[in-house]
């Protein structure tokens, strides 16, 4: 990423450049947290698995 060279001394440009590098490293593997629909889907899938396991124990398979 380019850093503006007009108006800033060299040492300040280096600080800004290093800040950009740190931010890029921090955001490299970032993932948004799951949304409401994803959480509900996962919850329903878990409930389905529990119900299926309960049914199978009742039937005896």
Wavefront OBJ file of the C-alpha trace (Angstrom):
o trace
v 0.000 0.000 0.000
v 1.321 3.419 -0.845
v 1.952 6.049 1.772
v 1.713 9.718 0.800
v 5.143 11.311 0.600
v 4.066 14.956 0.618
v 3.988 16.699 3.972
v 5.263 13.864 6.152
v 8.883 13.370 7.194
v 10.551 10.070 6.417
v 10.285 8.675 9.949
v 6.522 9.364 10.076
v 6.041 7.707 6.681
v 7.872 4.645 7.996
v 5.617 4.531 11.065
v 2.507 4.719 8.869
v 3.881 2.054 6.521
v 4.597 -0.289 9.442
v 1.080 0.318 10.750
v -0.322 -0.780 7.390
v 1.808 -3.935 7.500
v 0.628 -4.783 11.016
v -3.008 -4.222 10.022
v -2.633 -6.449 6.951
v -1.157 -9.261 9.085
v -3.913 -8.929 11.674
v -6.677 -9.039 9.056
v -5.173 -11.813 6.922
v -7.159 -14.681 8.491
v -10.116 -12.721 9.830
v -13.562 -14.264 9.386
v -16.865 -12.671 10.255
v -18.696 -14.368 13.112
v -21.592 -16.578 12.016
v -24.893 -14.827 11.460
v -28.256 -15.574 13.006
v -29.403 -17.881 10.192
v -26.201 -19.907 10.362
v -26.519 -20.283 14.132
v -30.150 -21.363 13.821
v -29.265 -23.870 11.102
v -26.519 -25.372 13.232
v -28.853 -25.552 16.227
v -31.558 -27.292 14.182
v -29.022 -29.785 12.836
v -27.902 -30.598 16.395
v -31.523 -31.021 17.519
v -32.171 -33.338 14.575
v -29.152 -35.476 15.474
v -30.256 -35.676 19.115
v -33.807 -36.625 18.135
v -32.549 -39.239 15.693
v -30.265 -40.774 18.321
v -33.091 -40.788 20.866
v -35.445 -42.440 18.375
v -32.867 -45.089 17.478
v -32.376 -45.972 21.155
v -36.153 -46.318 21.592
v -36.555 -48.503 18.509
v -33.477 -50.542 19.349
v -31.579 -50.303 16.066
l 1 2 3 4 5 6 7 8 9 10 11 12 13 14 15 16 17 18 19 20 21 22 23 24 25 26 27 28 29 30 31 32 33 34 35 36 37 38 39 40 41 42 43 44 45 46 47 48 49 50 51 52 53 54 55 56 57 58 59 60 61
